[in-house]
């Protein structure tokens, strides 16, 4: 091999290394039903339309709320492997707090960006004691503690933001907006792709959700003091047993008759009615553990736990 051939080989090797170094690695994690796959598909398609080579690897089969779901998205001029090695993720997007903590070792320690929803979906095995006021075996780390350990981190209440917009199922789009603020793609291009994946008729609310997430990140970067991470609210508030009234609000139109809640209710106090819509069949057996609320993939159930003293006070005021 002559001198010019050696130089050409080195040049090609250097160019290939440069391309590999330019590859962006985005890891999206959460639990089934939150929209992890939707986020990864939006990002992958957007990158393709921008002329990048894209590789995507994801976990299927965990669509039921409670199972861990993750998706690797890698894009650049030339991408070979679809999976992200540990410690090489440029961005880690977590739709559920504990899942974000579990995948932190995959984030680049010096430059990685961590964006996490503080929403907590507590798995059933963490609620072995379901008495009112019982503690769960859920992760105890607070957002403030975790953000101190990452190069660039953000913890936001995407679920709360989505509820403010009137659509709790748009939390994943809020996370997409937050993600977009760290990538050099125009907001208009993001919205065009998002419109292809959201249910027909929800484009407007998802556009608002995207803007909310993107705007929040931009605001926090300009005024870091605006983000004051607090400990997520306890999964089961400490209300003394015997002094609480428990009831369920069920949105019939959102219930898809999947019967996840019925099958996983520890007290067996739920059932599907004649229209295949979930209902509380045994109110006395319900402990208000909220597992049905956390596990519902469509946000159709809300568990209400109210102090009896508060109910009495309200009745006296009304009188």
C-alpha positions as CSV (number, residue, x, y, z in Angstrom):
1,X,0.0,0.0,0.0
2,X,1.5,3.4,-1.0
3,X,1.6,6.6,1.1
4,X,-1.5,8.0,-0.7
5,X,-3.5,4.9,-0.1
6,X,-2.6,4.9,3.6
7,X,-3.6,8.6,3.9
8,X,-6.9,7.9,2.1
9,X,-7.7,5.0,4.5
10,X,-6.9,7.2,7.5
11,X,-9.1,9.9,6.0
12,X,-12.1,7.5,5.5
13,X,-11.6,6.1,9.0
14,X,-11.6,9.6,10.4
15,X,-14.7,10.6,8.5
16,X,-16.5,7.5,9.7
17,X,-15.5,8.2,13.3
18,X,-16.8,11.8,12.9
19,X,-20.1,10.5,11.6
20,X,-20.4,8.1,14.5
21,X,-19.6,10.9,16.9
22,X,-22.4,13.0,15.4
23,X,-25.0,10.3,16.1
24,X,-27.6,11.4,18.6
25,X,-29.0,8.9,21.1
26,X,-32.4,9.5,22.6
27,X,-33.8,7.0,25.1
28,X,-37.5,7.2,26.0
29,X,-38.8,5.2,29.0
30,X,-42.0,4.8,30.9
31,X,-44.7,2.2,31.5
32,X,-47.4,0.7,29.3
33,X,-50.1,3.0,28.2
34,X,-48.3,6.3,28.6
35,X,-47.2,6.7,24.9
36,X,-43.5,5.9,25.0
37,X,-43.8,4.3,21.5
38,X,-45.7,7.2,20.2
39,X,-43.0,9.6,21.2
40,X,-40.3,7.4,19.7
41,X,-42.2,7.1,16.4
42,X,-42.7,10.8,16.1
43,X,-39.0,11.5,16.8
44,X,-37.9,8.8,14.3
45,X,-40.2,10.0,11.5
46,X,-39.2,13.6,12.1
47,X,-35.5,12.7,11.9
48,X,-36.1,10.8,8.7
49,X,-37.9,13.8,7.1
50,X,-34.9,16.0,8.0
51,X,-32.6,13.7,6.0
52,X,-31.1,11.7,8.8
53,X,-30.5,7.9,9.0
54,X,-32.5,6.5,11.8
55,X,-32.4,3.3,13.9
56,X,-35.1,2.5,16.4
57,X,-35.4,-0.3,18.9
58,X,-38.4,-0.7,21.2
59,X,-40.2,-3.1,23.5
60,X,-43.6,-4.4,22.5
61,X,-46.1,-6.5,24.5
62,X,-46.2,-4.3,27.6
63,X,-49.1,-2.1,26.5
64,X,-51.0,-2.8,29.7
65,X,-50.4,-0.1,32.4
66,X,-47.8,-1.2,34.9
67,X,-45.2,-2.9,32.7
68,X,-41.9,-1.2,31.8
69,X,-41.6,0.1,28.2
70,X,-38.6,1.7,26.6
71,X,-37.5,2.8,23.1
72,X,-34.1,3.6,21.7
73,X,-33.9,6.2,18.9
74,X,-30.6,6.9,17.2
75,X,-30.1,9.3,14.3
76,X,-27.3,10.8,12.4
77,X,-25.6,10.8,9.0
78,X,-24.7,7.1,9.4
79,X,-26.1,4.9,12.1
80,X,-25.2,1.2,12.5
81,X,-26.7,-0.2,15.8
82,X,-30.3,0.3,16.9
83,X,-29.5,0.2,20.6
84,X,-27.8,2.7,22.8
85,X,-24.9,1.4,25.0
86,X,-25.0,2.2,28.7
87,X,-23.6,5.7,29.4
88,X,-24.1,6.9,25.8
89,X,-27.6,8.4,25.8
90,X,-27.5,12.1,24.9
91,X,-31.1,12.4,26.2
92,X,-33.2,10.4,28.6
93,X,-36.9,11.2,28.5
94,X,-38.9,9.6,31.3
95,X,-42.7,9.5,31.3
96,X,-42.7,8.0,34.8
97,X,-40.5,9.0,37.7
98,X,-39.2,5.6,38.9
99,X,-38.6,4.4,35.3
100,X,-36.4,7.5,34.8
101,X,-34.3,6.7,37.8
102,X,-33.9,3.1,36.7
103,X,-32.4,4.1,33.3
104,X,-30.1,6.9,34.6
105,X,-27.0,4.8,34.1
106,X,-27.6,5.0,30.3
107,X,-27.3,8.8,30.3
108,X,-24.0,10.4,29.4
109,X,-22.5,11.5,32.7
110,X,-20.9,14.8,31.5
111,X,-23.4,16.1,28.8
112,X,-26.6,14.0,29.0
113,X,-30.0,15.8,29.3
114,X,-32.5,14.2,31.7
115,X,-36.2,15.2,31.2
116,X,-38.7,13.5,33.5
117,X,-42.3,13.7,34.4
118,X,-42.7,13.5,38.2
119,X,-45.9,11.4,37.7
120,X,-45.7,8.2,39.8
121,X,-47.4,5.0,38.6
122,X,-46.9,2.7,41.5
123,X,-46.6,-1.0,40.5
124,X,-48.8,-3.5,42.4
125,X,-46.0,-5.2,44.2
126,X,-45.1,-1.9,45.9
127,X,-48.5,-1.8,47.6
128,X,-48.6,-5.0,49.6
129,X,-50.0,-3.0,52.5
130,X,-53.1,-1.3,51.1
131,X,-54.5,0.1,54.3
132,X,-55.2,3.8,54.2
133,X,-52.1,5.8,55.0
134,X,-49.8,2.8,54.4
135,X,-46.3,3.5,52.9
136,X,-45.4,2.1,49.5
137,X,-42.1,0.5,48.4
138,X,-41.8,3.1,45.6
139,X,-38.6,5.0,44.9
140,X,-37.9,7.6,47.6
141,X,-35.5,9.9,45.7
142,X,-36.8,13.4,45.1
143,X,-36.4,15.5,41.9
144,X,-34.1,17.9,43.6
145,X,-31.8,15.0,44.7
146,X,-31.7,13.5,41.2
147,X,-31.2,16.7,39.3
148,X,-28.1,17.5,41.3
149,X,-26.5,14.3,39.9
150,X,-27.1,14.9,36.2
151,X,-25.3,17.3,33.8
152,X,-28.6,18.9,32.7
153,X,-31.9,17.9,34.2
154,X,-35.6,18.9,34.2
155,X,-38.4,17.5,36.3
156,X,-41.9,18.7,35.4
157,X,-45.5,17.7,36.3
158,X,-46.5,16.9,32.8
159,X,-49.6,15.0,34.0
160,X,-50.7,18.1,36.0
161,X,-50.1,20.4,33.0
162,X,-52.2,18.0,30.8
163,X,-55.0,18.1,33.3
164,X,-54.9,21.9,33.3
165,X,-55.4,21.7,29.5
166,X,-58.4,19.5,30.0
167,X,-56.8,16.4,28.5
168,X,-54.9,14.2,30.9
169,X,-53.9,11.9,28.1
170,X,-51.8,14.6,26.5
171,X,-49.0,14.3,29.0
172,X,-46.8,12.5,26.5
173,X,-47.2,15.3,24.0
174,X,-46.1,17.7,26.7
175,X,-42.9,15.6,27.1
176,X,-42.5,15.7,23.3
177,X,-42.5,19.5,23.6
178,X,-39.9,19.5,26.3
179,X,-37.8,17.1,24.2
180,X,-38.1,19.4,21.2
181,X,-36.5,22.3,23.0
182,X,-33.2,20.4,23.0
183,X,-33.1,19.4,19.4
184,X,-32.6,21.7,16.4
185,X,-35.9,21.0,14.6
186,X,-38.5,23.7,13.9
187,X,-41.7,23.6,16.1
188,X,-43.7,23.6,12.9
189,X,-42.0,20.4,11.7
190,X,-42.7,18.7,15.0
191,X,-46.4,19.6,14.9
192,X,-46.8,18.2,11.3
193,X,-45.5,14.8,12.4
194,X,-47.4,14.8,15.7
195,X,-50.7,15.4,13.8
196,X,-50.0,12.0,12.0
197,X,-50.0,10.1,15.2
198,X,-52.6,11.6,17.6
199,X,-56.3,10.6,17.4
200,X,-58.3,12.5,14.8
201,X,-59.9,15.6,16.3
202,X,-57.3,16.0,19.1
203,X,-54.8,17.9,16.9
204,X,-55.5,21.3,18.6
205,X,-55.2,20.1,22.2
206,X,-52.0,18.2,21.3
207,X,-50.6,21.4,19.7
208,X,-51.3,23.2,22.9
209,X,-49.7,20.4,24.9
210,X,-46.6,20.5,22.7
211,X,-46.3,24.3,23.2
212,X,-46.7,23.9,26.9
213,X,-43.8,21.5,27.3
214,X,-41.6,23.4,24.9
215,X,-42.4,26.7,26.5
216,X,-41.8,25.4,30.0
217,X,-38.3,24.2,29.2
218,X,-37.4,27.5,27.5
219,X,-38.7,29.5,30.4
220,X,-36.8,27.4,33.0
221,X,-33.6,27.7,31.0
222,X,-34.0,31.5,31.1
223,X,-35.0,31.5,34.8
224,X,-33.7,28.4,36.5
225,X,-35.3,29.5,39.8
226,X,-38.7,28.9,38.2
227,X,-38.2,25.2,38.5
228,X,-38.3,24.2,42.2
229,X,-38.5,20.4,42.2
230,X,-40.4,19.1,45.2
231,X,-41.0,15.6,46.5
232,X,-43.8,14.0,44.5
233,X,-47.0,13.7,46.5
234,X,-47.3,10.5,48.5
235,X,-49.0,7.7,46.6
236,X,-51.3,7.1,49.5
237,X,-51.8,10.3,51.7
238,X,-51.6,9.7,55.4
239,X,-55.3,9.7,56.4
240,X,-56.1,7.7,59.5
241,X,-58.0,4.5,58.7
242,X,-61.7,4.6,59.4
243,X,-61.9,8.4,58.9
244,X,-62.1,8.5,55.1
245,X,-64.8,8.2,52.5
246,X,-63.7,6.4,49.3
247,X,-65.5,6.8,46.0
248,X,-64.7,6.2,42.3
249,X,-65.3,8.5,39.4
250,X,-65.5,6.5,36.1
251,X,-65.6,8.1,32.7
252,X,-67.7,5.6,30.7
253,X,-66.6,7.1,27.3
254,X,-62.9,6.5,28.1
255,X,-63.3,2.9,29.4
256,X,-62.3,0.4,26.7
257,X,-63.4,-2.7,28.6
258,X,-59.8,-4.0,28.8
259,X,-60.6,-5.2,32.4
260,X,-57.1,-4.6,33.6
261,X,-58.4,-2.9,36.7
262,X,-60.9,-5.7,37.4
263,X,-58.2,-8.4,37.1
264,X,-55.6,-6.6,39.2
265,X,-57.8,-5.2,41.9
266,X,-56.4,-6.8,45.1
267,X,-59.8,-6.6,46.9
268,X,-61.8,-7.9,43.9
269,X,-64.3,-5.0,44.3
270,X,-64.5,-4.1,40.6
271,X,-66.4,-5.7,37.7
272,X,-67.6,-4.9,34.2
273,X,-71.3,-4.1,33.9
274,X,-73.7,-5.2,31.2
275,X,-72.2,-2.6,28.9
276,X,-68.7,-3.8,29.6
277,X,-67.9,-0.7,31.5
278,X,-66.1,-0.9,34.8
279,X,-68.0,-0.3,38.0
280,X,-67.4,-0.5,41.8
281,X,-69.4,-3.5,42.9
282,X,-68.4,-3.6,46.5
283,X,-67.7,-0.1,48.0
284,X,-67.1,-1.5,51.5
285,X,-64.2,-3.7,50.3
286,X,-62.4,-0.9,48.5
287,X,-59.4,0.4,50.4
288,X,-58.7,3.4,48.1
289,X,-55.3,2.0,47.2
290,X,-55.6,3.7,43.7
291,X,-54.1,0.7,41.9
292,X,-57.0,0.8,39.4
293,X,-56.4,4.5,38.8
294,X,-52.7,4.0,38.2
295,X,-53.1,0.9,36.0
296,X,-55.9,2.3,33.7
297,X,-54.2,2.9,30.4
298,X,-56.9,5.4,29.4
299,X,-57.3,7.5,32.6
300,X,-60.9,6.4,33.0
301,X,-60.8,6.0,36.8
302,X,-60.2,8.5,39.5
303,X,-60.2,7.4,43.1
304,X,-61.5,10.0,45.6
305,X,-60.5,9.8,49.2
306,X,-62.1,12.5,51.5
307,X,-61.9,12.9,55.2
308,X,-65.2,12.3,56.9
309,X,-64.6,15.3,59.1
310,X,-64.3,17.5,56.0
311,X,-67.6,16.1,54.6
312,X,-69.3,17.0,57.9
313,X,-67.9,20.5,57.9
314,X,-69.1,21.0,54.3
315,X,-72.6,19.8,55.2
316,X,-72.7,22.2,58.2
317,X,-71.6,25.1,55.9
318,X,-74.2,24.2,53.4
319,X,-76.9,24.2,56.1
